[in-house]
Amino acid sequence: MRLSGNLLAGLANSIWSALIGLAVIPFYLKYLGIEAYGLIGFFVTTQALLSLLDMGLAPTIIREVARHSASGNLKEAGTLLHTLAIIYWSMAGVIALLILMFAPLIAEYWLQSKQLSPQTISHAVMLMGLVIACRWPIGLYQGALIGAQRLAVSSGINMAMVTIGSLGAVVVLAFVSPTIEAFFIWQACVGFVYAVTMRWGAWRIIGRIPGMRFDINKLKSICRFSAGMSGVALSGIVFTQLDKVILSKMLGLEEFGHYMLATVVVSGLYVLVTPMYNAVYPRFSALVASGDFKKLGNLYRLCTRILSIILFPTAMILAVFAYDLVRIWTGNTELASSVAPVVTLLAIGSALNCIMFIPHALQLAFGMTRLPLIINGVLMIVILPLIVFFTLTYGVLGGAMAWLTLHALYVLLGTWLTHRHLLRGLGKQWLFRDVGVPLGVALIAGMAAKYICQNLEYSIYIKLAIGGSIALLTVVVNVLLTPQLLLLISRYFHSKQVVDTGKN
């Protein structure tokens, strides 16, 4: 499938998953309450932390399948997939046992609740382990499909399972049992079906050969890259999840639930970046393998510019209209007042984080795991004191302040180190033209939108309409400031006109 097709498939998947997720959260709050929702947030964080046990194998399978696919030899990729699958399913059992053992301690000494009993929390944590174990192999099979550039298959399965998992959970809570235990039992069942379905899709594309066995030599061939990716994953997880881990201890479940609600709102930004990353990473890898570095550089800058043009105006809408969006979404004015300031800061910080996905894909395409490891290592030294200081001083808002500060540093450090080693000479153009110009236009537009809506009394919906119009205008201005994109658009319409003329 072409890059544009993969991008559209991934985008459809991300948008649908995000919309479903946003739609069901008010029902979760209604049936479970904010503290139980805090437990769901803790589950998401725990799942992210345990992804460290992946040891870098999921991104490795993407890279290896992409390379074998480019050379037309998927048989070797199939042997590797079979070998890694044995490891993944074994690790799923280990994860379930580990969480089962530590659940009582987590409930007693880590999580703080005013409404939920320690026994309820302990049972919920045990069930979290079961859900994570059932979902564990999904990343491997999804990675194989992404590497084969079959995002349509991966996205289709994901959209179906997310819909069943989310809407089914609402039905269970409404008609079976409005408890956090029932929620996680349902998620475990759906997670197992999800893993089995993704396994079927991966083998259907890769092609399973009878008689496959565990091949230790395949592991040896990828151990260097996988070890590097494991280090990157370790530092990356700490980099992106440490705020949530610390806040889950320093705050009560109610305040932590507010923070996790804000992260859900901001997660809409990743709807834009995740499909692009999944589409360009295997494409970058193929171009590196073929040695076409000129085409790689052009594609790298173009993808960054396209992402910036869409990403920054979206972040501007979230930051400026955080209160209105949360109020409409939850129907709770008090909750919106508590969550909105956190959303504003997280939106800006997350936008900066999202734009760095493209350099990260470039680093991995070159096999340069050392670069993200160094970047994340430096930032890890900064993040802990930042979070502790800001949280002790400002409470839940402090976590968001630390997030914004950290990712501003990430952009500066990541840009310098990446372009010092890869695609040399593009660093300043990438930072100031491809990122800086769209960001500057979005900031100006955001200030204008805030001024207009603060000084004129409009209803919430009119304010959002004004904000959306300004965001759309920002996109248009940035497109007009991008000659490469204008050329692509011109070529597209010209070719379409030629085809239509030929038909007539």
C-alpha positions as CSV (number, residue, x, y, z in Angstrom):
1,M,0.0,0.0,0.0
2,R,1.3,3.5,-0.8
3,L,2.3,5.9,2.0
4,S,-0.8,8.0,1.5
5,G,-3.0,5.0,1.8
6,N,-1.3,3.8,5.0
7,L,-1.5,7.3,6.4
8,L,-5.3,7.5,5.7
9,A,-5.9,4.1,7.2
10,G,-3.9,5.0,10.3
11,L,-5.6,8.3,10.6
12,A,-9.1,6.8,10.3
13,N,-8.1,4.3,13.1
14,S,-6.8,7.0,15.4
15,I,-9.8,9.3,14.9
16,W,-12.3,6.6,15.4
17,S,-10.5,5.2,18.5
18,A,-10.3,8.7,20.0
19,L,-13.9,9.5,19.3
20,I,-15.1,6.3,20.9
21,G,-12.8,6.9,23.9
22,L,-14.1,10.4,24.4
23,A,-17.8,9.3,23.9
24,V,-17.7,6.6,26.6
25,I,-15.8,8.5,29.4
26,P,-18.9,10.5,30.6
27,F,-20.6,7.1,31.0
28,Y,-17.6,5.7,32.9
29,L,-17.8,8.7,35.2
30,K,-21.5,8.3,35.7
31,Y,-21.5,4.6,36.6
32,L,-18.1,4.4,38.3
33,G,-17.2,7.8,39.7
34,I,-14.0,9.9,39.4
35,E,-12.0,7.7,41.9
36,A,-12.7,4.5,39.9
37,Y,-11.8,6.4,36.8
38,G,-8.6,7.3,38.5
39,L,-8.0,3.5,38.7
40,I,-8.5,3.2,34.9
41,G,-5.9,6.0,34.6
42,F,-3.6,4.0,36.8
43,F,-4.2,0.9,34.6
44,V,-3.1,2.9,31.5
45,T,0.0,4.1,33.2
46,T,0.8,0.6,34.5
47,Q,0.4,-0.9,31.0
48,A,2.8,1.7,29.7
49,L,5.4,1.0,32.4
50,L,5.2,-2.8,31.8
51,S,5.8,-2.3,28.1
52,L,9.5,-2.0,29.2
53,L,9.4,-5.9,29.3
54,D,8.9,-5.7,25.6
55,M,12.7,-5.3,25.4
56,G,12.4,-3.3,22.2
57,L,11.0,-6.3,20.2
58,A,7.9,-4.5,18.8
59,P,9.8,-1.7,17.0
60,T,12.4,-4.3,16.0
61,I,9.8,-6.4,14.2
62,I,8.5,-3.3,12.4
63,R,12.0,-2.5,11.1
64,E,12.8,-6.1,10.2
65,V,9.6,-6.8,8.4
66,A,9.9,-3.5,6.5
67,R,13.4,-4.5,5.4
68,H,12.5,-8.0,4.3
69,S,9.3,-6.7,2.6
70,A,11.5,-4.3,0.6
71,S,13.7,-7.1,-0.5
72,G,10.7,-9.4,-1.2
73,N,11.7,-12.1,1.3
74,L,9.0,-12.3,3.9
75,K,9.9,-15.9,4.8
76,E,12.7,-14.7,7.0
77,A,10.3,-12.3,8.7
78,G,7.9,-15.1,9.3
79,T,10.6,-17.2,11.2
80,L,11.4,-14.1,13.3
81,L,7.8,-13.5,14.0
82,H,7.2,-17.1,15.2
83,T,10.3,-16.9,17.5
84,L,9.2,-13.6,19.0
85,A,5.6,-14.8,19.4
86,I,6.8,-17.6,21.7
87,I,8.6,-15.1,23.9
88,Y,5.6,-12.7,23.9
89,W,3.0,-15.3,25.0
90,S,5.3,-16.5,27.7
91,M,5.8,-13.0,29.0
92,A,2.1,-12.5,29.1
93,G,1.8,-15.2,31.8
94,V,4.7,-13.7,33.8
95,I,3.1,-10.3,33.8
96,A,-0.2,-11.6,35.1
97,L,1.5,-13.4,37.9
98,L,3.7,-10.4,38.9
99,I,0.7,-8.1,39.1
100,L,-1.3,-10.7,41.1
101,M,1.5,-10.9,43.6
102,F,1.9,-7.1,44.1
103,A,-1.7,-6.0,43.9
104,P,-2.4,-6.0,47.7
105,L,0.8,-4.0,48.3
106,I,-0.2,-1.4,45.6
107,A,-3.7,-1.1,47.1
108,E,-2.4,-0.7,50.6
109,Y,0.7,1.5,50.2
110,W,0.5,3.3,46.9
111,L,-3.0,4.3,45.9
112,Q,-5.0,6.7,48.1
113,S,-8.8,6.7,48.1
114,K,-11.6,8.2,50.1
115,Q,-14.4,6.1,48.7
116,L,-13.0,2.8,47.5
117,S,-12.0,0.1,49.9
118,P,-8.5,-1.4,49.8
119,Q,-10.1,-4.7,48.9
120,T,-11.9,-3.2,45.9
121,I,-8.7,-1.5,44.8
122,S,-6.7,-4.8,45.2
123,H,-9.2,-6.8,43.1
124,A,-9.1,-4.1,40.5
125,V,-5.3,-4.1,40.3
126,M,-5.4,-8.0,40.0
127,L,-7.8,-7.7,37.1
128,M,-5.6,-5.0,35.5
129,G,-2.8,-7.7,35.4
130,L,-5.2,-10.0,33.5
131,V,-6.1,-7.4,31.0
132,I,-2.5,-6.4,30.4
133,A,-1.5,-10.1,29.9
134,C,-4.4,-10.7,27.4
135,R,-3.4,-7.6,25.4
136,W,0.3,-8.2,25.6
137,P,1.0,-10.0,22.3
138,I,-1.0,-7.4,20.3
139,G,2.0,-5.1,19.9
140,L,4.0,-7.8,18.2
141,Y,1.5,-8.8,15.6
142,Q,0.5,-5.2,15.0
143,G,4.2,-4.4,14.5
144,A,4.4,-7.1,11.8
145,L,1.5,-5.6,10.0
146,I,2.9,-2.1,10.2
147,G,6.3,-3.2,9.0
148,A,4.6,-4.9,6.0
149,Q,2.9,-1.6,5.4
150,R,-0.6,-3.1,5.9
151,L,-2.0,-0.5,8.1
152,A,-5.5,-1.0,6.6
153,V,-5.6,-4.5,8.1
154,S,-4.1,-3.4,11.5
155,S,-6.4,-0.4,11.6
156,G,-9.5,-2.3,10.8
157,I,-9.0,-4.9,13.5
158,N,-8.1,-2.1,16.0
159,M,-11.2,-0.1,15.2
160,A,-13.5,-3.1,15.7
161,M,-11.9,-4.2,19.0
162,V,-11.9,-0.6,20.4
163,T,-15.5,-0.3,19.6
164,I,-16.5,-3.6,21.2
165,G,-14.3,-2.9,24.2
166,S,-15.5,0.6,24.9
167,L,-19.2,0.4,24.0
168,G,-19.4,-3.1,25.5
169,A,-18.0,-1.8,28.8
170,V,-20.8,0.8,28.9
171,V,-23.4,-1.9,28.4
172,V,-21.8,-4.1,31.1
173,L,-21.8,-1.1,33.6
174,A,-25.3,-0.1,32.8
175,F,-27.1,-3.5,32.7
176,V,-24.8,-6.0,34.5
177,S,-22.8,-4.4,37.3
178,P,-21.6,-0.8,37.7
179,T,-18.3,-1.8,39.3
180,I,-14.7,-1.4,38.4
181,E,-14.2,-5.1,38.7
182,A,-16.9,-5.8,36.0
183,F,-15.2,-3.2,33.8
184,F,-11.8,-4.9,33.9
185,I,-13.3,-8.4,33.4
186,W,-14.9,-7.2,30.2
187,Q,-11.7,-5.6,29.0
188,A,-9.8,-8.9,29.7
189,C,-12.2,-10.9,27.5
190,V,-12.0,-8.3,24.7
191,G,-8.3,-8.1,25.0
192,F,-7.8,-11.8,24.4
193,V,-10.0,-11.8,21.4
194,Y,-8.1,-8.7,20.1
195,A,-4.8,-10.5,20.4
196,V,-6.0,-13.7,18.7
197,T,-7.5,-11.6,15.8
198,M,-4.4,-9.5,15.4
199,R,-2.4,-12.8,15.3
200,W,-4.6,-14.1,12.5
201,G,-4.1,-10.9,10.5
202,A,-0.4,-10.9,10.8
203,W,0.1,-14.5,9.7
204,R,-2.3,-14.0,6.9
205,I,-0.1,-11.2,5.5
206,I,3.3,-12.7,6.4
207,G,2.5,-16.2,5.4
208,R,2.9,-19.0,7.8
209,I,5.1,-21.9,6.8
210,P,4.5,-25.4,8.4
211,G,7.2,-26.7,10.7
212,M,8.5,-23.3,12.0
213,R,10.5,-23.6,15.2
214,F,12.1,-21.3,17.7
215,D,15.2,-19.9,16.1
216,I,17.8,-18.6,18.5
217,N,19.9,-17.3,15.6
218,K,17.1,-14.9,14.6
219,L,17.3,-13.5,18.1
220,K,21.0,-13.1,17.9
221,S,20.7,-11.2,14.5
222,I,18.4,-8.5,16.1
223,C,19.8,-8.4,19.6
224,R,21.9,-5.3,19.1
225,F,19.1,-3.2,17.7
226,S,16.6,-4.7,20.1
227,A,18.9,-4.0,23.1
228,G,19.2,-0.4,21.9
229,M,15.5,-0.1,21.5
230,S,15.0,-1.6,25.0
231,G,17.1,1.2,26.4
232,V,15.2,3.7,24.3
233,A,11.9,2.2,25.6
234,L,13.1,2.3,29.2
235,S,14.2,6.0,29.0
236,G,11.1,6.9,26.9
237,I,8.7,5.3,29.3
238,V,10.3,7.1,32.3
239,F,10.3,10.3,30.2
240,T,6.6,10.1,29.3
241,Q,5.0,8.3,32.3
242,L,7.0,9.4,35.4
243,D,4.6,12.3,35.9
244,K,1.7,10.0,36.2
245,V,3.5,7.5,38.4
246,I,4.6,10.3,40.9
247,L,1.2,12.0,40.8
248,S,-0.6,8.7,41.5
249,K,1.3,8.6,44.8
250,M,1.4,12.3,45.7
251,L,-2.3,13.0,44.8
252,G,-5.5,11.3,45.9
253,L,-7.4,9.2,43.3
254,E,-9.8,12.1,42.8
255,E,-7.1,14.6,41.8
256,F,-5.3,12.0,39.8
257,G,-8.5,11.3,38.0
258,H,-8.6,15.0,37.0
259,Y,-5.1,14.8,35.6
260,M,-5.9,11.6,33.7
261,L,-9.1,13.2,32.3
262,A,-6.9,16.1,31.0
263,T,-4.5,13.6,29.4
264,V,-7.4,12.0,27.6
265,V,-8.5,15.4,26.2
266,V,-4.9,16.1,25.0
267,S,-4.5,12.6,23.6
268,G,-6.5,13.8,20.6
269,L,-3.2,15.3,19.4
270,Y,-1.7,11.8,19.1
271,V,-4.6,11.0,16.8
272,L,-2.7,13.1,14.3
273,V,0.9,12.0,14.9
274,T,0.5,8.2,15.5
275,P,-0.7,7.3,12.0
276,M,1.9,9.4,10.4
277,Y,4.7,7.8,12.5
278,N,3.4,4.3,11.7
279,A,3.4,5.2,8.0
280,V,6.7,7.1,7.7
281,Y,8.9,4.8,10.0
282,P,8.8,1.8,7.6
283,R,9.1,4.2,4.6
284,F,12.1,5.9,6.2
285,S,13.6,2.5,6.9
286,A,13.2,1.4,3.3
287,L,14.8,4.6,2.0
288,V,17.7,4.2,4.3
289,A,18.1,0.6,3.1
290,S,18.2,1.7,-0.5
291,G,20.6,4.6,0.2
292,D,18.3,7.3,-1.3
293,F,19.1,10.0,1.3
294,K,18.1,13.0,-0.9
295,K,14.5,11.6,-1.2
296,L,14.7,10.7,2.5
297,G,15.6,14.3,3.5
298,N,12.8,15.8,1.3
299,L,10.2,13.4,2.7
300,Y,11.4,14.0,6.3
301,R,10.9,17.8,6.0
302,L,7.6,17.5,4.1
303,C,6.2,15.1,6.8
304,T,7.3,17.5,9.5
305,R,5.7,20.5,7.8
306,I,2.4,18.7,7.2
307,L,2.3,17.5,10.8
308,S,3.1,21.0,12.1
309,I,0.4,22.6,10.0
310,I,-2.3,20.4,11.4
311,L,-0.9,19.8,14.9
312,F,-0.3,23.3,16.2
313,P,-3.7,24.8,15.3
314,T,-5.4,21.8,17.0
315,A,-3.3,22.2,20.1
316,M,-4.2,25.9,20.1
317,I,-7.9,25.0,20.1
318,L,-7.4,22.7,23.1
319,A,-5.3,25.2,25.0
320,V,-7.6,28.3,24.5
321,F,-11.0,26.5,24.7
322,A,-10.1,23.9,27.3
323,Y,-12.9,24.9,29.8
324,D,-15.6,25.0,27.1
325,L,-14.6,21.7,25.6
326,V,-14.5,19.8,29.0
327,R,-17.8,21.4,30.1
328,I,-19.5,20.3,26.9
329,W,-17.9,16.9,27.1
330,T,-18.7,16.0,30.7
331,G,-21.6,18.3,31.4
332,N,-20.0,19.2,34.7
333,T,-19.0,22.8,35.3
334,E,-17.1,22.2,38.5
335,L,-15.1,19.4,36.9
336,A,-14.4,21.6,33.8
337,S,-13.0,24.3,36.1
338,S,-10.6,21.8,37.8
339,V,-9.4,20.1,34.6
340,A,-9.2,23.0,32.1
341,P,-6.0,24.6,33.4
342,V,-4.3,21.2,33.3
343,V,-5.5,20.7,29.7
344,T,-4.1,24.0,28.6
345,L,-0.5,23.2,29.7
346,L,-0.6,19.6,28.7
347,A,-1.8,20.6,25.2
348,I,1.1,22.8,24.5
349,G,3.6,20.3,26.0
350,S,2.1,17.4,24.1
351,A,2.2,19.3,20.8
352,L,6.0,19.8,21.3
353,N,6.3,16.1,22.1
354,C,4.3,15.0,19.0
355,I,6.5,17.0,16.6
356,M,9.5,15.0,17.8
357,F,8.0,11.7,16.6
358,I,9.3,12.4,13.1
359,P,13.0,12.8,14.2
360,H,12.5,9.7,16.4
361,A,11.3,7.7,13.3
362,L,14.4,9.0,11.4
363,Q,16.7,7.9,14.2
364,L,15.3,4.4,14.3
365,A,15.3,4.1,10.5
366,F,19.0,4.6,10.6
367,G,19.3,2.1,13.5
368,M,20.7,4.9,15.7
369,T,19.2,3.8,19.0
370,R,22.0,5.6,20.8
371,L,20.6,9.0,19.9
372,P,17.1,8.7,21.5
373,L,18.8,6.9,24.4
374,I,21.1,9.9,25.0
375,I,18.3,12.4,24.6
376,N,16.0,10.6,27.0
377,G,18.8,10.0,29.4
378,V,19.6,13.7,29.7
379,L,15.9,14.5,30.1
380,M,15.4,11.9,32.8
381,I,17.9,13.7,34.9
382,V,15.7,16.8,34.7
383,I,12.3,15.3,34.9
384,L,12.2,14.0,38.5
385,P,13.1,17.2,40.3
386,L,10.8,19.1,37.9
387,I,7.8,17.0,38.7
388,V,8.4,16.8,42.5
389,F,9.0,20.6,42.8
390,F,6.1,21.7,40.7
391,T,3.7,19.2,42.2
392,L,4.6,20.1,45.8
393,T,4.2,23.8,44.9
394,Y,1.1,23.7,42.6
395,G,-0.5,20.4,43.1
396,V,-2.1,18.7,40.1
397,L,-1.4,21.8,37.9
398,G,2.3,21.3,38.8
399,G,2.4,18.0,36.9
400,A,1.3,19.8,33.7
401,M,3.9,22.6,34.3
402,A,6.6,20.0,34.5
403,W,5.3,18.3,31.3
404,L,5.4,21.6,29.3
405,T,8.9,22.6,30.6
406,L,10.3,19.1,29.8
407,H,9.1,19.0,26.2
408,A,10.3,22.5,25.4
409,L,13.8,21.2,26.4
410,Y,13.2,18.0,24.4
411,V,12.6,20.0,21.2
412,L,15.8,22.0,21.6
413,L,18.0,19.1,22.7
414,G,16.5,16.6,20.3
415,T,16.8,18.8,17.3
416,W,20.5,19.6,18.0
417,L,21.6,16.0,18.6
418,T,19.5,14.5,15.7
419,H,20.8,16.8,13.0
420,R,24.3,16.7,14.3
421,H,24.5,13.0,13.3
422,L,21.7,12.5,10.7
423,L,20.8,14.5,7.6
424,R,23.4,17.1,8.5
425,G,22.7,20.7,7.4
426,L,18.9,20.4,7.9
427,G,18.7,21.2,11.6
428,K,18.1,24.9,11.4
429,Q,15.7,24.6,8.4
430,W,13.8,21.9,10.2
431,L,13.5,23.8,13.5
432,F,12.9,27.3,12.3
433,R,11.0,26.7,9.0
434,D,9.3,23.4,9.3
435,V,8.4,23.7,13.0
436,G,8.9,27.3,14.0
437,V,6.9,29.0,11.2
438,P,3.7,26.9,11.8
439,L,4.1,27.2,15.5
440,G,4.5,30.9,15.4
441,V,1.4,31.4,13.2
442,A,-0.6,29.1,15.5
443,L,0.5,31.1,18.6
444,I,-0.6,34.4,17.0
445,A,-3.9,32.8,16.0
446,G,-4.4,31.5,19.5
447,M,-3.8,34.9,21.1
448,A,-6.3,36.4,18.7
449,A,-8.9,33.8,19.4
450,K,-8.5,34.2,23.2
451,Y,-8.8,38.0,22.9
452,I,-11.9,37.9,20.7
453,C,-13.7,35.4,22.9
454,Q,-12.8,37.1,26.2
455,N,-13.9,40.5,25.2
456,L,-17.2,39.6,23.5
457,E,-20.0,37.7,25.2
458,Y,-20.8,34.7,23.0
459,S,-22.3,31.2,23.8
460,I,-19.9,28.3,24.1
461,Y,-20.8,26.9,20.7
462,I,-20.2,30.3,19.0
463,K,-16.9,30.6,20.7
464,L,-15.9,27.1,19.5
465,A,-17.0,28.0,16.0
466,I,-14.9,31.1,16.0
467,G,-11.9,29.1,17.3
468,G,-12.4,26.5,14.7
469,S,-12.6,29.1,11.9
470,I,-9.4,30.7,13.2
471,A,-7.7,27.3,13.3
472,L,-8.7,26.6,9.8
473,L,-7.4,29.9,8.7
474,T,-4.1,29.1,10.4
475,V,-3.9,25.9,8.4
476,V,-4.5,27.8,5.1
477,V,-1.9,30.4,5.9
478,N,0.7,27.8,6.7
479,V,-0.1,25.8,3.6
480,L,0.4,29.0,1.6
481,L,3.8,29.5,3.3
482,T,4.9,25.9,2.2
483,P,6.0,25.9,-1.4
484,Q,6.6,22.1,-1.4
485,L,3.1,21.4,-0.3
486,L,1.6,23.8,-2.8
487,L,3.5,22.1,-5.5
488,L,2.2,18.7,-4.4
489,I,-1.4,20.0,-4.3
490,S,-1.0,21.6,-7.7
491,R,0.4,18.3,-9.2
492,Y,-2.5,16.3,-7.7
493,F,-5.2,18.5,-9.2
494,H,-3.3,18.7,-12.5
495,S,-3.1,14.9,-12.7
496,K,-6.7,14.6,-11.8
497,Q,-7.7,17.1,-14.5
498,V,-5.6,15.1,-17.1
499,V,-7.4,11.9,-16.1
500,D,-10.8,13.5,-16.3
501,T,-9.9,15.0,-19.7
502,G,-8.8,11.6,-20.9
503,K,-12.1,10.0,-19.9
504,N,-14.0,12.6,-21.8
